[in-house]
Amino acid sequence: IEPVIPLIKEEGNRLRNDDQIYKLSLYCFMISLIYAVINKTKSIRLLITEIKTNPDLKNLDFVLASPSMYSEAFSRYKPEIFERIFAKLIEIVEIKDIPEIRTLGRFVLFDGSLFPAFKDMIWARYTSTCQALKMHLAYELNRMIPVQFISSDANFSERKVLIKLLEAGVTYIMDRGYFSFNIFKQITEKKAFFINRVRCNIGASIEKVLEVNIPESWNFHLSEVTDAIVVFSGDKSKTTYRLVCFYVFGEWYRITTNRFDLKTSEIIIFYAYRWQVELFFRCIKRTLDALHLWNHEPNGVKIQFYIYLIVYVLLIYFKQTLIKEEESQKEAQQALKESSAKTPDHLRKTGSSRIPVESNLVSFLGSGLKKFWKISIHWLTCIKNLLLHPMTDEHRDLILSIQ
C-alpha cells in the first residue's frame, strides 16, 4: 500500500487537526478499510475483531475503534477526499499499458452494474419490494483499470452518467443500452468517439461500401462481414456514421462508430473487449466481496466503492511490480553469464511505428491478461496470507506462481 500512503497523509493535512481531534483519523480510517478489503473482511465488526485479536496489527498503524466511530467517520469524511486520492493514485503509479492499443488512442469501456442494498436504504429504491444501487464505471482498456465511477440508485439513467463523464479524444465502447442519436451527437460535439452496438431492427441507408479487412483466420468464426458508411433512418440530423455488421456464434452483431480511421477488424475486436468491464464487476463483487456494504448512507457507499477501486489498482500495481523485479533479477543473472561476450550487430532492436492490432492484440491479451492484470481468488488468498510478512524473493516467487 506504499504508493497511496503519502496521498492519504496529504489529504489528512488538509483537514485541520484531524489526527489530533479524532482517534479514528482519516489515515487510520482508510488504512483499516484498505486492510479489510485485501484481507476479505466482510463487515466493520469483523474488522474491529481482527484489529483487536491479531497481534501483528498492534505493531502497525491500526487503531482499535468502536463501530460507532467507524459510522461517524463514514459521515465525517466527504467522498471527494477519496475521489482525489484515487485520481492521484492512477496518475502516479505506472500500470503497464498495451502498446497495440496505445497506437490507436485511448479507449474506455463504459457500463453499469447493480449491487443489492438493504431494505432500510430507502434512497436506493429499485422496485416496490427491492432496494439496489448502481455503479456506473469508466474502465480504461489501455491499462485495464477503472478510471472514473458514479454510484446512484438503481433506476438512475446510465446515459446521463456517460454524458457527465465524457472526455475529449477518448473512444467510448458501449453496449446496446447506450444507443441514442442524441448521445452520439453529444459525444461528437465533445470531440470524443464511440463504438456502440445497435439493435438489428434499426434502419439505415448505405452511403458508401467500405473494404472489409479482417485476418483470414477469423473467417472460421465470423461470416457475412460488411463495413459501410451509413445514415440511420431515425436520425433527424442525418449524420453519417460507420456500420460494421457480422454474424458470429449464432448471433448477429451491428456495431456503429464515428471512428472512420480504424480497420474493420479493429472495430470488431475493440467491441469484443467490452467484456473486460463485465469481468471487472465480477472481480470486485466476488473476488473482493464488494457485495457486503459497510455503510447504508449514499456517501458511505461512495467511500466504500472508492476504497475498492483504490485496492484494485494497488493490487494490479503490486503484481506488475513483482513481475518487473523478477524479470530484472533474471536479466541481471543472464548479464553476468554473458558479460564476457560481445553483442552481435544483428541483435540491435528494430521496430515499426504501428503494430498490427488484429494480429497481435488477441494473442497478447490471451497470454498477458492472466499474468499482468488478472486478480483471481487464489492469488488474492496468497496475498492475504502473506500480507503481514516481510516481502522476500521466496514470497515474491510464491505469489507469482499462483494463478
N, C-alpha and C positions, 0 to 999 in steps of 0.2 A: 504493500500500500504506500510505499515511499513517495511515488510521484504526486499523490494527492495531499499529502500532509502539509506542505507549505501553502497550498491553496486554501485548505481549511483554516490554518492559522492566520492567513491574510484576511479572510472573511471575519474571523473571530476578532481580530484587531480593529475592524471597522465598527464592531459593536462595543459601545462604551462600557468598560469594566465588566465585560461578560464573564470572564473566568473568575473574577473576584466576587461577583454578586451571586452567581448560580453554581451550585455543586455540580450539576449536570450541564456544563458549559457546551457551546457549540462543538468544540473539539471532542470532548468526552462523549457527547451525544452521537456525533457522526461516526467516530471510531467504533463505538459499540454496535451501531447499526450495520456498518460495513462488515464487522466480525460476524454478526448474526447471519448475514446473507451467505458469506463464504462457509460458515460453519453449519448452514442449513438449519438454523434455529427458527422455529415456526411461530413463536409468539414472544411478546415482551417479557412475560412472566418466566418463560423458559430461559430467555437471555439473562434475566436477573439471577436465576438459579445457577446458570453456567458461570457467571462472574463471581457469585458467592462461594461456589464449591470447587472451582478449578484453580488449584494453587499456582499454575503457570501464569494466570492472568493477574495475579496480585503484584507481580514484578513489572507489569506493563501499565500503560496509561488508562486503565479501566476503573471506573468509579461505580461503587455499589449504590444504586439509586432505587427508589421505590417506583411502582407502576404509575403513581400519580405524578411523579417527577417527569417521567417519560411523556405522559399525556400532556403535561404542561409545556414541555419542550416542543412537542409537535404543534402546539398552538402558538408558542412564543416566536419561533423562527419562521420567517416567511419562505415560501418555496423559491422565490427569486434568488435567495442565497445559494441554494443547491443547484439552481439552474446555471448561475455564474460559475460555480465550481466545476460542473460538468462541461460547460462550454470551454473553459480554460484547459481542462484536462485533455480533451480531444485535440486541442491545439498544440500542447507541449509534448505529448507522448508520440513517439514515432511508430505508428502502426504500419505494418507492411501493406503496400497497395499492390494492385495488379497492373503491371505495365501495359498489358494488352488493352486494358480498358482506359488507362490514362491517356493513351494516344488519341482517343476519340472524345475526350471530355469528362465531365463529372456527371455521374448517374446516381439518382436517388430513387429508391423504391418507396412507394407511399401506400399505406394501408392502415386499417383499424382493427382492433380485436376486443372482444367482450371479456370482462372479468366479473365473476359473481360477487355480489355485495350482500351485506346483512340486511335484515328486514328493517332495522332502525335507521338505515341510511336512506331516508325519505328523498333526499336530493338526487339520489341515483335511481329513481323510479324507471323501470323498463316496461313492465306491463302492470296490469291491475293486481297481479299476485306475485310479482317478481321484481327484485332490485338488481341492477347491474350497472357497471360503469364501463367506459370505453377508453382504450388507449389509442390515440392517433399518432402514428410513428412515421418519421422520415428516416430511412435506413440507407446509408451510403454504400453503394455497391463497390466502389473503388477500393475501400479499405475494409468492407464487410463489418461496419459498426453503425450503431444508431447515432444520429446527429441532432435530432430535434424530436420533441413529443409534446402533446397536449392531452390531458385527461379530462373527461367530461362524463355527463350522464350518458347512458347507452343510446338514447334517442337523438343525441346532438348530431347535426349534419357533418358528415365526413368531408363533403365538398367545401364547406365553409372553412374548415381547418386547413385544407390543402391550399386554398387561396391565401389564407393568412400567413402561411409559412413559405410561400414562393420566393425563390431567389433567382436573379438574372443569371443566364448562362448555364443553368442546371437542366439536365434532361430527366423528367419525372416519368417513372414507369408505374402504370396503374392497371387495375383490373376493370371489368365492365361497369362496376358500380359508380365509377367516376366519370362515365361517358356523359358529356354535355357540351353542346356547341358553345354555350356561354363560358364554360371553363376553358375550352380550347382558346377562345378569344382572349380571355384574361391572362392565360399563360403566355400567349404570343405577345400581348401588349407589355408584359413584364420582361420581355426578351428572354424568355425561358423556352424549354422544349418539352415534348411529351411523347411517350409511346404508350398507347392505350388500346385495349381490346374493345371492340364494339359488337353490338348484337348482330346476329345473322340476318335479321329482317330489316335492317336499315338500308334504304335505297341509296344508290349513288350512280352518277353518270361519269363515264370514263373520259378524261381529257387527253390522256397520253398513256400508252402502254410502255412500261419500262422493261429493261432486260433483267431477267431473273438470274442471279449468280449465287449459287449455293454449292458447297462441296459435293462431289459425286457420291460420296458415301452416305450423304443424307437422304438420297433417293430410296434407300431401304426403309426409311421411316416416314418421310414426307411425300405427299402426292398432290397433284393439282395446284402447284405453287404459282401464284400470279403476283405481279407488282405493277401498280399503276398510279398515276396522278388523277384524282377524282374530285368531284363536287358532290357533297351529300345532299339528298333531296330535301331534308328537313332543315337545312342550314340557310337561314334567311340572308346571311351575309355573303353567301355563295363563295366562301373562301376555298381555295384549293388545298387539299391535303394528299398525303400518300397513303395508299391502302395495300397492304400485303395480306394475301389470303393463302391458306394451305390446309390440308387435311392430314391429321396425324392421330394415331392410336384410336381410331373410331370417332374422332371429334373434329368439327370444322372450326377453324380459327380465322378471325378477321382482325388485323392489327393496323391501326391508323397512327400516323405520326406527322409532325412538321419538320422532321429531320430528313431533308432531301439528299444529304451528303453520304448517308450510310448505305452499305450494301444490303441487299435483300437478306442475306444470311446474318448480318449483324443485327438487323431489326428483330429477326426471329429469335436469335439467341439472347438478346437483351431482355426480351419479354419472357423468355423461358426462365431466366434467372430472377424473375419477380418472386419466385417461390422461396428465395432466401429470406424474405421478410417473414414468411409464414414459419420458417424454421427458427427464426429468432424468437417469435412469440412463443413457440413451443419450448424453446430453451429456458426463457425466464419463467414461464408458467410451471413447467415440470421439473427441469434440472435445478433451477434456483428457487423453486417453491414460491413464486410471486403470487400464487392464488390465496395465500394466507395474509390477510390485511392486518396491519398493526394498529391502525387508527381509522376511525369511521368518518372523520370530517374531510371535506374536499381538499383542504390544504395539507392535511396529514397524508392523504392518499398520494398527492403530487410529490411530497417529500419522499415517501417510500419508493415511488417509481424512479425518482432521480437517483436514489441510493442504488437501486437495482441496475440502472444504466451505468452508473459510475463503477460498480463492481464488475459488470460485464466487460467494460473497457479495460479495467485494471487486470482482469484475468487474461484477456487476449494479449495485452502488452506483456504480462509476465511470461506467458507461454512463448511468445516470439523472442523475448529477451533470453530465455533459457536456450532456445534453438540457436540464436546467434552466438551465445557463449560456447555451446557445444561445437558449432562449426568453426569458430575461431580457434578453439583448442586443437581440433583435428588439423586445421590448416597449419598451425604453429608446429605441430608434431611432424607433419609432412614436410614442412620447410626445412626442419633440422636434418631430415633424411636426405634431402636434395640440395643442401647448402653448397655442396662442392660441385654440383653440375650447373652448367650454363643453360639459360633459357633459349631454345632454338627460335629463330626468327619467325618460323611458320606458326608459332603459338600465340603471336600477338593478336589481341582482340579486334574483331571487326563487327560491324552491325549496320542495321538499316534504320531509317527514320520512323518507319511504321511497321509494326508486327502484324501479320495477317491474323486477325481476331478469329475468324471462322475455323482456322486450322489449329490454333493453339489454345484458345480460351477454354474449350470443353475439357481437353486433356489436362490443362494446368489446374483448373478448379477441381476436377475429379480427384487428382492426387494431392493437391495443395490444400484444399479446403479442410480436410481432416487434420493435416499437420499444423497449419498456421492459424486456423480460425475456429475450429470446432471445439465446443465445450461439452463434453459428454459427462454423464452421471458418474462414470468410473474415474475419469480424470479429476473431476471436482472432489470426489471422495478421497482421492490420493492427496490433493491439496489440503483438504480439511484435516486429514490425519497428520500431515507434516507442518501444519500452519505455525505452530509454536516452537518448532525445532530450528536450529541454525541451518542455513542452506549450505550443503556440501555438494561436491561433484557427484557423489553417490546418490544423494537425494535428487539432484537435477536429472541424472540418467534414469532414475526410477520414475520420475514424473513424466519424462518424455517417452518412456516405454509404454505408458498407459494410453489407450485409445478410447 
